[in-house]
């Protein structure tokens, strides 16, 4: 009986020194689900998702097309940089000059606040906010710059699109110079494949 008692105590002492799993042949328990460890995976969080969507919005600002909320090709709206003079706009904040006359629909230089349009020393009447001289509409046509879609005209040469129909300039065909989508029959103004500097109807 004493030998059984001694063997029992020896077994307990051995288990204490070596660990129960080694003496009994049991493997130590592991938490394979790792519920006790902090989450360190690379799954995107909501903040990284919003960052990804904002970078997606920024990509539309360099694709050579007016899309999203842009008011001009790759400018204006909620996500892109402000537009330079002559580019499409819907409000002052769309423009580098902070001036977007509603009647024009495109950005005008700061001195346009005083003259409605940029100065033209050869034809000052082209910047006085009035239809006068030989103009076919306010400050366009005649000896002024051609008119945009929807403005009055008497001949094709008075229109950016090169087409005057029933006394009004129509939206341009592919390749016609444009400032915004509204200038194009296709509804798309961009810089891809343009035969001229700047943007053209796609």
Backbone as ProteinMPNN parsed JSONL, in Angstrom:
{"seq_chain_A": "XXXXXXXXXXXXXXXXXXXXXXXXXXXXXXXXXXXXXXXXXXXXXXXXXXXXXXXXXXXXXXXXXXXXXXXXXXXXXXXXXXXXXXXXXXXXXXXXXXXXXXXXXXXXXXXXXXXXXXXXXXXXXXXXXXXXXXXXXXXXXXXXXXXXXXXXXXXXXXXXXXXXXXXXXXXXXXXXXXXXXXXXXXXXXXXXXXXXXXXXXX", "coords_chain_A": {"N_chain_A": [[0.829, -1.193, 0.0], [1.954, 1.157, 0.806], [3.8, 1.499, -1.26], [2.172, 1.966, -3.46], [1.081, 4.397, -2.704], [3.393, 5.992, -2.709], [4.126, 5.871, -5.391], [1.959, 7.217, -6.481], [2.304, 9.822, -5.422], [4.726, 10.451, -6.644], [3.958, 10.517, -9.307], [2.243, 12.741, -9.317], [4.078, 14.765, -8.648], [5.779, 14.628, -10.851], [4.027, 15.392, -12.895], [3.531, 17.979, -12.142], [6.046, 19.156, -12.547], [6.667, 18.673, -15.284], [4.443, 19.302, -16.705], [1.036, 18.714, -17.357], [0.156, 17.966, -19.911], [2.356, 16.703, -21.105], [2.934, 14.498, -19.5], [0.515, 13.09, -19.491], [0.148, 12.769, -22.16], [-1.388, 14.541, -23.595], [-2.3, 17.021, -25.938], [-1.568, 20.528, -25.815], [-4.215, 22.963, -25.484], [-5.428, 24.925, -28.168], [-6.679, 28.02, -29.356], [-8.244, 27.954, -32.123], [-9.922, 29.612, -33.485], [-9.157, 32.04, -32.652], [-10.402, 33.915, -30.99], [-9.693, 35.287, -28.794], [-7.72, 36.988, -29.532], [-6.691, 40.212, -30.785], [-8.301, 41.718, -33.661], [-6.506, 41.494, -36.531], [-6.595, 41.354, -39.23], [-6.563, 42.252, -42.767], [-8.95, 43.195, -43.672], [-10.937, 45.662, -45.216], [-11.974, 48.501, -43.411], [-14.818, 50.582, -42.56], [-13.868, 53.167, -42.855], [-11.688, 52.86, -44.594], [-13.068, 51.983, -46.782], [-14.569, 54.222, -47.478], [-12.495, 55.867, -48.149], [-11.549, 54.556, -50.381], [-13.735, 54.895, -52.12], [-13.701, 57.646, -52.412], [-11.307, 57.982, -53.744], [-11.985, 56.778, -56.077], [-13.831, 58.582, -57.047], [-12.101, 60.679, -57.49], [-10.652, 59.682, -59.629], [-12.324, 60.093, -61.792], [-11.82, 62.664, -62.345], [-9.689, 62.877, -63.997], [-10.067, 61.667, -66.394], [-10.588, 62.732, -68.877], [-13.196, 63.269, -69.639], [-16.405, 64.79, -69.22], [-18.028, 63.942, -66.452], [-19.883, 62.382, -63.744], [-20.33, 64.691, -61.137], [-19.149, 66.789, -62.363], [-18.786, 70.051, -63.807], [-17.463, 70.991, -65.951], [-15.087, 69.614, -68.292], [-13.408, 67.306, -66.445], [-13.34, 69.022, -64.211], [-14.682, 71.226, -61.63], [-17.823, 70.862, -59.779], [-18.466, 68.438, -57.137], [-16.16, 66.899, -56.535], [-13.844, 67.439, -58.061], [-11.078, 69.641, -59.084], [-11.339, 73.26, -59.264], [-12.651, 75.022, -62.143], [-10.974, 76.463, -64.971], [-10.984, 79.647, -66.765], [-13.506, 79.828, -69.249], [-14.3, 77.2, -69.058], [-16.972, 74.886, -68.301], [-19.573, 75.647, -65.886], [-21.71, 75.791, -62.973], [-22.083, 77.268, -60.779], [-20.52, 79.911, -58.818], [-18.531, 78.756, -57.191], [-17.499, 76.719, -58.699], [-15.531, 77.746, -60.245], [-12.17, 78.874, -60.895], [-11.811, 81.574, -60.971], [-13.865, 82.308, -59.392], [-16.225, 83.17, -60.507], [-19.131, 82.655, -62.139], [-21.215, 83.386, -64.471], [-24.658, 82.989, -64.65], [-26.099, 83.232, -67.006], [-24.249, 82.569, -68.88], [-22.929, 80.104, -68.293], [-20.332, 79.222, -68.164], [-16.993, 79.589, -66.835], [-15.66, 82.812, -66.098], [-13.153, 85.345, -66.328], [-11.884, 87.322, -63.544], [-12.031, 90.085, -64.134], [-14.237, 90.069, -65.644], [-16.373, 90.58, -64.062], [-16.791, 93.231, -64.171], [-17.324, 93.662, -66.808], [-18.968, 91.757, -67.954], [-17.982, 89.921, -69.852], [-14.713, 88.743, -70.914], [-12.237, 91.246, -71.627], [-12.172, 92.861, -74.799], [-10.276, 94.614, -76.69], [-10.498, 95.376, -79.351], [-13.143, 95.07, -79.979], [-15.1, 96.389, -78.017], [-17.835, 96.301, -77.491], [-18.437, 93.672, -77.346], [-18.341, 92.855, -74.796], [-20.148, 93.992, -73.062], [-22.475, 93.13, -71.911], [-24.792, 93.362, -73.367], [-26.928, 92.976, -76.17], [-25.852, 94.2, -79.04], [-24.608, 96.274, -81.752], [-23.427, 94.214, -84.329], [-24.089, 91.831, -83.208], [-25.493, 88.572, -82.78], [-26.588, 87.52, -80.568], [-26.439, 88.142, -77.021], [-23.418, 89.622, -76.651], [-22.154, 87.827, -78.426], [-21.614, 86.239, -81.629], [-21.834, 87.852, -84.885], [-19.283, 90.233, -85.061], [-18.115, 89.328, -82.801], [-17.112, 86.671, -80.515], [-18.058, 83.314, -81.516], [-21.384, 81.979, -80.897], [-22.727, 79.903, -78.274], [-24.505, 76.738, -77.951], [-28.007, 77.098, -78.292], [-28.066, 79.848, -78.277], [-28.832, 82.899, -80.101], [-28.599, 83.245, -83.71], [-27.601, 84.112, -87.065], [-26.358, 82.902, -89.106], [-24.353, 79.994, -89.927], [-21.684, 80.471, -89.228], [-21.749, 81.964, -86.922], [-21.904, 80.332, -84.78], [-20.487, 78.121, -82.321], [-20.712, 75.45, -82.88], [-20.898, 75.487, -85.565], [-23.281, 75.249, -86.812], [-26.311, 76.702, -87.52], [-29.64, 76.711, -86.861], [-32.895, 77.527, -87.664], [-32.58, 80.111, -86.57], [-31.152, 79.713, -84.224], [-28.277, 78.537, -82.484], [-27.191, 75.206, -82.709], [-26.432, 72.202, -80.836], [-23.081, 70.878, -80.93], [-21.476, 68.685, -83.352], [-19.53, 65.612, -83.355], [-16.159, 66.247, -82.538], [-16.364, 68.986, -82.566], [-15.492, 72.067, -81.016], [-15.91, 72.48, -77.51], [-17.29, 73.443, -74.285], [-18.739, 72.361, -72.243], [-20.89, 69.508, -71.532], [-23.382, 70.25, -72.493], [-22.898, 71.606, -74.816], [-22.727, 69.805, -76.836], [-24.117, 67.584, -79.278], [-24.078, 64.915, -78.718], [-24.073, 64.96, -76.029], [-21.759, 64.719, -74.656], [-18.792, 66.103, -73.734], [-15.352, 66.204, -74.108], [-11.763, 65.506, -73.836], [-10.583, 63.57, -75.317], [-9.034, 62.454, -78.199], [-9.288, 64.864, -79.618], [-9.234, 67.083, -82.388], [-8.407, 69.615, -82.104], [-6.967, 72.101, -79.87], [-7.719, 71.785, -76.387], [-11.067, 70.94, -75.292], [-13.442, 68.805, -76.983], [-16.447, 67.804, -78.72], [-17.516, 64.51, -78.133]], "CA_chain_A": [[0.0, 0.0, 0.0], [2.851, 2.306, 0.861], [4.425, 1.676, -2.579], [1.173, 2.601, -4.338], [1.003, 5.788, -2.261], [4.611, 6.677, -3.176], [4.041, 6.013, -6.855], [0.969, 8.279, -6.74], [2.934, 11.132, -5.178], [5.753, 10.654, -7.674], [3.251, 10.886, -10.537], [1.78, 14.128, -9.141], [5.252, 15.639, -8.701], [6.245, 14.634, -12.236], [3.061, 16.17, -13.667], [3.717, 19.39, -11.793], [7.293, 19.659, -13.139], [6.735, 18.536, -16.735], [3.208, 19.731, -17.35], [0.104, 17.59, -17.501], [0.006, 17.493, -21.279], [3.452, 15.811, -21.475], [2.822, 13.263, -18.734], [-0.683, 12.36, -19.883], [0.105, 12.63, -23.613], [-2.462, 15.399, -24.121], [-1.776, 18.23, -26.584], [-2.098, 21.76, -25.233], [-5.369, 23.511, -26.213], [-5.206, 26.156, -28.922], [-7.897, 28.678, -29.825], [-8.074, 28.06, -33.567], [-10.717, 30.749, -33.973], [-8.446, 33.234, -32.187], [-11.363, 34.904, -30.513], [-9.09, 36.074, -27.722], [-6.703, 37.885, -30.072], [-7.26, 41.359, -31.489], [-8.481, 41.543, -35.1], [-5.379, 42.128, -37.233], [-6.624, 41.073, -40.672], [-6.509, 43.42, -43.642], [-10.264, 43.492, -44.226], [-11.148, 47.105, -45.167], [-12.975, 49.024, -42.496], [-15.68, 51.547, -43.217], [-13.107, 54.356, -43.223], [-10.907, 52.597, -45.789], [-14.004, 51.884, -47.889], [-14.907, 55.561, -47.931], [-11.301, 56.394, -48.809], [-11.505, 53.955, -51.711], [-14.74, 55.493, -52.982], [-13.309, 59.009, -52.746], [-10.274, 57.924, -54.768], [-12.693, 56.469, -57.318], [-14.381, 59.846, -57.534], [-10.99, 61.485, -57.994], [-10.238, 59.144, -60.918], [-13.135, 60.68, -62.856], [-11.322, 64.018, -62.594], [-8.528, 62.837, -64.897], [-10.349, 60.721, -67.481], [-10.815, 63.425, -70.136], [-14.624, 63.289, -69.954], [-17.23, 65.427, -68.205], [-18.919, 62.956, -65.874], [-20.138, 62.594, -62.322], [-20.906, 66.015, -60.859], [-18.319, 67.805, -63.016], [-19.485, 71.046, -64.615], [-16.652, 71.062, -67.16], [-14.309, 68.384, -68.447], [-12.464, 67.055, -65.349], [-13.268, 70.135, -63.245], [-15.943, 71.665, -61.053], [-18.62, 69.87, -59.061], [-18.152, 68.098, -55.75], [-14.931, 66.144, -56.309], [-12.688, 67.853, -58.861], [-10.572, 71.002, -58.914], [-12.149, 74.299, -59.896], [-12.45, 75.163, -63.588], [-10.352, 77.691, -65.47], [-11.861, 80.461, -67.61], [-13.995, 79.181, -70.455], [-14.796, 75.845, -68.775], [-18.347, 74.87, -67.823], [-19.817, 75.851, -64.45], [-23.102, 76.02, -62.598], [-22.063, 78.246, -59.684], [-19.221, 80.569, -58.667], [-17.542, 77.883, -56.546], [-16.928, 75.813, -59.701], [-14.543, 78.471, -61.052], [-10.946, 79.412, -60.325], [-12.041, 83.018, -60.846], [-15.03, 82.463, -58.512], [-17.277, 83.896, -61.221], [-19.853, 81.845, -63.119], [-22.48, 84.031, -64.814], [-25.676, 81.984, -64.958], [-26.505, 83.36, -68.406], [-23.185, 82.039, -69.738], [-22.707, 78.686, -68.029], [-18.913, 78.887, -68.134], [-16.215, 80.484, -65.973], [-15.168, 84.053, -66.706], [-12.095, 85.954, -65.524], [-12.348, 88.262, -62.529], [-12.421, 91.378, -64.683], [-15.547, 89.9, -66.251], [-17.392, 91.13, -63.168], [-17.047, 94.608, -64.577], [-17.644, 93.788, -68.22], [-19.788, 90.631, -68.398], [-17.093, 88.977, -70.53], [-13.343, 89.214, -70.954], [-12.053, 92.454, -72.433], [-11.785, 92.741, -76.204], [-9.985, 96.005, -77.053], [-10.919, 95.654, -80.722], [-14.611, 95.087, -80.025], [-15.562, 96.549, -76.632], [-19.259, 95.981, -77.35], [-18.574, 92.225, -77.128], [-18.197, 92.577, -73.364], [-20.945, 94.972, -72.309], [-23.688, 92.464, -71.41], [-25.927, 93.837, -74.158], [-26.899, 92.605, -77.587], [-25.782, 95.411, -79.847], [-23.784, 96.209, -82.962], [-23.862, 93.144, -85.244], [-24.224, 90.592, -82.439], [-26.72, 87.792, -82.975], [-27.085, 87.318, -79.206], [-25.686, 88.999, -76.104], [-21.952, 89.526, -76.688], [-21.641, 86.756, -79.291], [-22.06, 86.353, -83.014], [-21.362, 89.062, -85.549], [-17.821, 90.328, -84.998], [-17.683, 88.804, -81.493], [-16.902, 85.224, -80.523], [-19.259, 82.551, -81.891], [-22.327, 81.698, -79.811], [-22.877, 78.519, -77.855], [-25.802, 76.117, -78.26], [-29.179, 77.757, -77.734], [-27.998, 81.296, -78.488], [-29.313, 83.338, -81.403], [-27.636, 83.299, -84.812], [-28.16, 84.374, -88.395], [-25.673, 82.004, -90.04], [-23.578, 78.936, -89.273], [-20.421, 80.993, -88.715], [-21.931, 82.615, -85.622], [-22.068, 79.283, -83.767], [-19.353, 77.244, -82.036], [-20.946, 74.158, -83.53], [-20.889, 75.658, -87.014], [-24.619, 74.975, -87.343], [-27.379, 77.597, -87.067], [-30.912, 76.184, -87.355], [-34.062, 78.314, -87.25], [-32.187, 81.274, -85.788], [-30.488, 79.353, -82.963], [-27.146, 77.612, -82.606], [-27.491, 73.863, -82.208], [-25.296, 71.519, -80.199], [-22.071, 70.48, -81.9], [-21.224, 67.294, -83.733], [-18.258, 65.074, -82.873], [-14.977, 67.0, -82.936], [-16.597, 70.421, -82.425], [-15.001, 72.611, -79.749], [-16.966, 72.572, -76.5], [-16.915, 73.814, -72.925], [-19.452, 71.453, -71.344], [-21.696, 68.511, -72.241], [-24.525, 70.9, -73.135], [-22.487, 72.118, -76.127], [-22.575, 68.691, -77.78], [-25.305, 66.803, -79.621], [-23.94, 63.613, -78.054], [-24.152, 65.16, -74.587], [-20.463, 64.387, -74.055], [-17.669, 66.979, -74.077], [-14.147, 65.634, -73.506], [-10.486, 65.853, -74.467], [-10.051, 62.399, -76.011], [-9.031, 62.455, -79.658], [-9.718, 66.14, -80.193], [-8.352, 67.598, -83.437], [-8.042, 70.983, -81.745], [-6.57, 72.233, -78.472], [-8.829, 71.854, -75.45], [-12.079, 69.89, -75.333], [-14.3, 68.742, -78.166], [-17.566, 66.872, -78.583], [-17.097, 63.114, -78.312]], "C_chain_A": [[0.86, 1.238, 0.0], [3.473, 2.552, -0.498], [3.451, 2.328, -3.555], [1.072, 4.08, -4.009], [2.193, 6.576, -2.779], [4.578, 6.898, -4.679], [3.072, 7.122, -7.211], [1.563, 9.649, -6.541], [4.0, 11.437, -6.22], [5.104, 11.099, -8.983], [2.785, 12.327, -10.472], [2.939, 15.092, -9.259], [5.76, 15.757, -10.124], [5.325, 15.479, -13.105], [3.239, 17.65, -13.405], [4.947, 19.957, -12.464], [7.232, 19.666, -14.66], [5.509, 19.085, -17.43], [2.334, 18.538, -17.633], [0.054, 17.054, -18.916], [1.113, 16.54, -21.688], [3.313, 14.47, -20.777], [1.656, 12.426, -19.229], [-0.782, 12.148, -21.388], [-0.996, 13.44, -24.253], [-1.837, 16.638, -24.741], [-2.37, 19.467, -25.938], [-3.216, 22.316, -26.106], [-4.975, 24.799, -26.916], [-6.539, 26.698, -29.382], [-7.746, 28.913, -31.33], [-8.887, 29.196, -34.167], [-10.13, 32.091, -33.558], [-9.384, 34.33, -31.717], [-10.776, 35.777, -29.425], [-8.065, 37.059, -28.233], [-7.362, 39.054, -30.78], [-7.324, 41.091, -32.986], [-7.379, 42.275, -35.84], [-5.429, 41.86, -38.725], [-6.698, 42.372, -41.459], [-7.856, 43.747, -44.268], [-10.534, 44.974, -44.118], [-12.224, 47.465, -44.176], [-13.815, 50.035, -43.239], [-14.908, 52.771, -43.641], [-12.283, 54.103, -44.463], [-11.82, 52.449, -46.991], [-14.353, 53.258, -48.407], [-13.729, 56.2, -48.617], [-11.212, 55.855, -50.219], [-12.517, 54.596, -52.638], [-14.373, 56.914, -53.345], [-12.202, 59.002, -53.784], [-10.898, 57.556, -56.101], [-13.295, 57.714, -57.926], [-13.287, 60.699, -58.124], [-10.526, 60.989, -59.357], [-11.057, 59.735, -62.055], [-12.645, 62.072, -63.208], [-10.127, 64.038, -63.543], [-8.777, 61.928, -66.096], [-10.691, 61.395, -68.803], [-12.258, 63.489, -70.576], [-15.358, 64.06, -68.863], [-18.213, 64.387, -67.697], [-19.069, 63.208, -64.384], [-20.818, 63.937, -62.11], [-20.109, 67.135, -61.509], [-19.175, 68.777, -63.825], [-18.747, 71.312, -65.915], [-15.874, 69.767, -67.264], [-13.257, 68.293, -67.342], [-12.307, 68.232, -64.393], [-14.663, 70.492, -62.752], [-16.677, 70.545, -60.338], [-18.09, 69.592, -57.675], [-16.751, 67.549, -55.532], [-13.685, 66.68, -56.992], [-12.229, 69.266, -58.519], [-11.488, 71.988, -59.619], [-11.759, 74.452, -61.364], [-11.784, 76.492, -63.937], [-11.345, 78.435, -66.36], [-12.246, 79.71, -68.878], [-14.525, 77.779, -70.246], [-16.196, 75.941, -68.161], [-18.47, 75.042, -66.319], [-21.314, 75.999, -64.207], [-23.209, 77.001, -61.439], [-20.644, 78.786, -59.527], [-18.145, 79.644, -58.103], [-16.938, 76.861, -57.512], [-15.733, 76.432, -60.413], [-13.321, 78.929, -60.262], [-11.1, 80.906, -60.081], [-13.165, 83.332, -59.866], [-16.134, 83.271, -59.182], [-17.868, 83.031, -62.326], [-21.175, 82.533, -63.433], [-23.504, 82.991, -65.273], [-26.067, 82.033, -66.432], [-25.483, 82.75, -69.357], [-22.985, 80.541, -69.546], [-21.259, 78.26, -68.124], [-18.154, 79.964, -67.372], [-15.65, 81.665, -66.758], [-14.151, 84.677, -65.762], [-12.664, 87.001, -64.573], [-12.76, 89.601, -63.116], [-13.736, 91.282, -65.449], [-16.658, 90.419, -65.362], [-17.757, 92.548, -63.587], [-17.577, 94.704, -66.002], [-18.471, 92.641, -68.783], [-18.974, 89.554, -69.096], [-15.678, 89.512, -70.456], [-13.205, 90.396, -71.897], [-11.641, 92.114, -73.857], [-11.536, 94.16, -76.706], [-10.424, 96.36, -78.466], [-12.436, 95.772, -80.856], [-15.177, 95.208, -78.612], [-17.034, 96.205, -76.442], [-19.481, 94.485, -77.115], [-18.478, 91.859, -75.651], [-19.022, 93.538, -72.519], [-22.29, 94.427, -71.836], [-24.948, 92.903, -72.156], [-25.805, 93.319, -75.586], [-26.953, 93.886, -78.405], [-24.828, 95.214, -81.012], [-24.316, 95.082, -83.853], [-24.068, 91.814, -84.524], [-25.547, 89.882, -82.737], [-27.357, 87.411, -81.645], [-26.199, 88.17, -78.306], [-24.2, 88.662, -76.148], [-21.417, 88.319, -77.454], [-22.249, 86.883, -80.683], [-21.584, 87.664, -83.629], [-19.852, 89.11, -85.552], [-17.274, 89.922, -83.632], [-17.416, 87.3, -81.624], [-18.178, 84.504, -80.949], [-20.114, 82.249, -80.661], [-22.39, 80.203, -79.509], [-24.285, 78.026, -78.162], [-26.94, 76.844, -77.55], [-29.196, 79.256, -77.915], [-28.44, 81.636, -79.913], [-28.212, 83.408, -82.453], [-28.359, 83.649, -86.107], [-27.497, 83.503, -89.453], [-24.798, 81.028, -89.26], [-22.298, 79.453, -88.626], [-20.532, 81.67, -87.363], [-22.059, 81.605, -84.481], [-20.781, 78.484, -83.573], [-19.497, 75.943, -82.803], [-20.849, 74.249, -85.045], [-22.228, 75.378, -87.65], [-25.643, 75.894, -86.688], [-28.675, 77.099, -87.686], [-32.069, 76.992, -86.785], [-33.694, 79.439, -86.29], [-31.528, 80.966, -84.46], [-29.349, 78.369, -83.226], [-27.534, 76.262, -82.019], [-26.232, 73.25, -81.596], [-24.377, 70.932, -81.26], [-21.981, 68.993, -82.172], [-19.872, 66.861, -83.181], [-17.092, 65.886, -83.433], [-15.131, 68.502, -82.828], [-16.092, 70.899, -81.073], [-16.165, 72.771, -78.775], [-16.397, 72.984, -75.151], [-17.579, 72.895, -71.904], [-20.304, 70.503, -72.176], [-22.848, 69.135, -73.018], [-24.184, 71.435, -74.519], [-22.503, 71.041, -77.211], [-23.876, 67.935, -78.022], [-25.275, 65.447, -78.926], [-24.113, 63.718, -76.545], [-22.858, 64.854, -73.882], [-19.359, 65.274, -74.61], [-16.437, 66.423, -73.375], [-12.901, 66.028, -74.265], [-9.921, 64.716, -75.31], [-10.167, 62.541, -77.531], [-9.449, 63.747, -80.312], [-8.731, 66.627, -81.254], [-7.881, 69.016, -83.151], [-7.619, 71.011, -80.291], [-7.806, 72.323, -77.586], [-9.803, 70.711, -75.649], [-12.892, 69.957, -76.62], [-15.402, 67.721, -77.923], [-17.111, 65.463, -78.947], [-18.067, 62.344, -79.202]], "O_chain_A": [[0.576, 2.225, -0.679], [3.666, 3.709, -0.872], [3.852, 3.148, -4.381], [0.989, 4.92, -4.904], [2.032, 7.706, -3.241], [4.95, 7.961, -5.177], [3.324, 7.891, -8.14], [1.37, 10.543, -7.364], [4.148, 12.588, -6.63], [5.639, 11.958, -9.684], [2.909, 13.065, -11.45], [2.81, 16.135, -9.9], [6.13, 16.844, -10.567], [5.803, 16.213, -13.97], [3.117, 18.476, -14.31], [4.931, 21.104, -12.911], [7.722, 20.615, -15.273], [5.54, 19.311, -18.64], [2.802, 17.492, -18.082], [-0.073, 15.848, -19.124], [0.887, 15.658, -22.517], [3.544, 13.423, -21.383], [1.772, 11.209, -19.374], [-1.673, 11.442, -21.859], [-1.493, 13.086, -25.323], [-0.946, 17.247, -24.148], [-3.539, 19.468, -25.552], [-3.182, 22.166, -27.328], [-4.287, 25.651, -26.353], [-7.431, 25.936, -29.756], [-7.198, 29.928, -31.76], [-8.565, 29.685, -35.249], [-10.546, 33.142, -34.044], [-9.188, 35.51, -32.006], [-11.278, 36.867, -29.152], [-7.577, 37.89, -27.467], [-8.462, 38.918, -31.316], [-6.514, 40.338, -33.525], [-7.299, 43.503, -35.802], [-4.448, 42.098, -39.431], [-6.874, 43.45, -40.892], [-7.927, 44.474, -45.259], [-10.382, 45.531, -43.031], [-13.265, 46.811, -44.109], [-13.564, 50.321, -44.41], [-15.226, 53.373, -44.666], [-12.159, 54.987, -45.311], [-11.412, 52.751, -48.113], [-14.431, 53.467, -49.618], [-13.899, 56.982, -49.552], [-10.851, 56.578, -51.148], [-12.222, 54.826, -53.811], [-14.681, 57.369, -54.446], [-12.139, 59.901, -54.622], [-10.404, 57.97, -57.15], [-13.284, 57.899, -59.143], [-13.493, 61.369, -59.136], [-10.053, 61.785, -60.168], [-10.552, 59.871, -63.17], [-13.008, 62.61, -64.254], [-9.609, 65.109, -63.858], [-7.834, 61.47, -66.741], [-11.05, 60.711, -69.762], [-12.538, 63.735, -71.749], [-14.971, 63.991, -67.696], [-19.128, 63.99, -68.418], [-18.464, 64.127, -63.831], [-21.766, 64.281, -62.816], [-20.36, 68.309, -61.238], [-20.161, 68.382, -64.448], [-19.337, 71.804, -66.877], [-15.998, 68.904, -66.395], [-12.327, 69.098, -67.298], [-11.233, 68.415, -63.82], [-15.674, 70.126, -63.351], [-16.204, 69.409, -60.297], [-17.358, 70.399, -57.102], [-16.196, 67.713, -54.445], [-12.573, 66.401, -56.544], [-12.888, 69.989, -57.772], [-12.304, 71.61, -60.459], [-10.666, 74.056, -61.77], [-12.007, 77.507, -63.278], [-12.417, 77.917, -66.672], [-11.417, 79.044, -69.499], [-15.138, 77.212, -71.15], [-16.553, 76.961, -67.573], [-17.587, 74.636, -65.564], [-22.08, 76.294, -65.124], [-24.292, 77.508, -61.147], [-19.686, 78.201, -60.034], [-16.981, 79.735, -58.492], [-15.957, 76.201, -57.168], [-14.998, 75.733, -61.109], [-13.433, 79.323, -59.101], [-10.581, 81.439, -59.1], [-13.396, 84.498, -59.543], [-16.89, 83.974, -58.511], [-17.205, 82.716, -63.314], [-22.165, 82.298, -62.741], [-23.235, 82.206, -66.182], [-26.337, 80.996, -67.039], [-25.805, 82.447, -70.506], [-22.884, 79.794, -70.519], [-20.971, 77.064, -68.163], [-18.606, 81.105, -67.273], [-15.227, 81.536, -67.907], [-14.269, 84.554, -64.543], [-13.773, 87.5, -64.766], [-13.732, 90.201, -62.657], [-14.291, 92.302, -65.858], [-17.765, 90.675, -65.837], [-18.883, 93.003, -63.384], [-18.202, 95.699, -66.371], [-18.654, 92.568, -69.998], [-19.267, 88.369, -68.932], [-15.464, 90.627, -69.98], [-13.968, 90.529, -72.854], [-10.857, 91.193, -74.087], [-12.478, 94.844, -77.107], [-10.696, 97.526, -78.752], [-12.945, 96.478, -81.727], [-15.683, 94.228, -78.066], [-17.441, 95.853, -75.335], [-20.575, 94.071, -76.732], [-18.529, 90.681, -75.298], [-18.644, 93.864, -71.393], [-23.151, 95.194, -71.406], [-26.05, 92.817, -71.615], [-24.707, 93.237, -76.137], [-27.978, 94.566, -78.452], [-24.306, 94.12, -81.226], [-25.519, 95.004, -84.103], [-24.206, 90.777, -85.173], [-26.582, 90.522, -82.92], [-28.524, 87.025, -81.596], [-25.298, 88.851, -78.795], [-23.776, 87.579, -75.745], [-20.325, 87.838, -77.151], [-23.266, 87.55, -80.877], [-20.991, 88.492, -82.938], [-19.197, 88.163, -85.986], [-16.1, 90.15, -83.34], [-17.489, 86.739, -82.717], [-19.273, 85.034, -80.76], [-19.626, 82.264, -79.531], [-22.14, 79.362, -80.373], [-25.147, 78.798, -78.58], [-26.848, 77.163, -76.365], [-30.236, 79.886, -77.726], [-28.427, 80.789, -80.806], [-27.041, 83.604, -82.128], [-29.576, 83.496, -86.218], [-28.006, 83.377, -90.566], [-24.54, 81.223, -88.072], [-21.872, 78.936, -87.594], [-19.516, 81.927, -86.717], [-22.298, 81.992, -83.337], [-20.069, 78.2, -84.537], [-18.517, 75.401, -83.313], [-20.733, 73.234, -85.732], [-22.331, 75.277, -88.872], [-25.825, 75.875, -85.471], [-28.801, 77.067, -88.91], [-32.205, 77.123, -85.569], [-34.404, 79.692, -85.316], [-31.356, 81.868, -83.639], [-29.452, 77.489, -84.08], [-28.139, 76.195, -80.948], [-25.118, 73.727, -81.816], [-24.819, 70.542, -82.341], [-22.355, 68.161, -81.345], [-19.15, 67.672, -82.601], [-17.035, 66.178, -84.628], [-14.153, 69.234, -82.978], [-16.254, 70.195, -80.077], [-17.268, 73.151, -79.168], [-15.194, 72.889, -74.906], [-17.038, 72.677, -70.82], [-20.424, 70.673, -73.389], [-23.249, 68.627, -74.065], [-25.085, 71.692, -75.317], [-22.31, 71.349, -78.387], [-24.64, 67.679, -77.092], [-26.321, 64.894, -78.585], [-24.279, 62.71, -75.858], [-22.829, 64.737, -72.657], [-19.029, 65.213, -75.795], [-16.471, 66.193, -72.166], [-12.967, 66.795, -75.226], [-8.884, 64.883, -75.953], [-11.258, 62.725, -78.07], [-9.92, 63.738, -81.45], [-7.52, 66.586, -81.037], [-7.047, 69.555, -83.879], [-7.874, 70.061, -79.551], [-8.827, 72.877, -77.995], [-9.423, 69.638, -76.117], [-13.014, 71.006, -77.253], [-15.299, 66.879, -77.031], [-16.413, 65.256, -79.939], [-17.864, 61.157, -79.456]]}, "name": "protein", "num_of_chains": 1, "seq": "XXXXXXXXXXXXXXXXXXXXXXXXXXXXXXXXXXXXXXXXXXXXXXXXXXXXXXXXXXXXXXXXXXXXXXXXXXXXXXXXXXXXXXXXXXXXXXXXXXXXXXXXXXXXXXXXXXXXXXXXXXXXXXXXXXXXXXXXXXXXXXXXXXXXXXXXXXXXXXXXXXXXXXXXXXXXXXXXXXXXXXXXXXXXXXXXXXXXXXXXXX"}
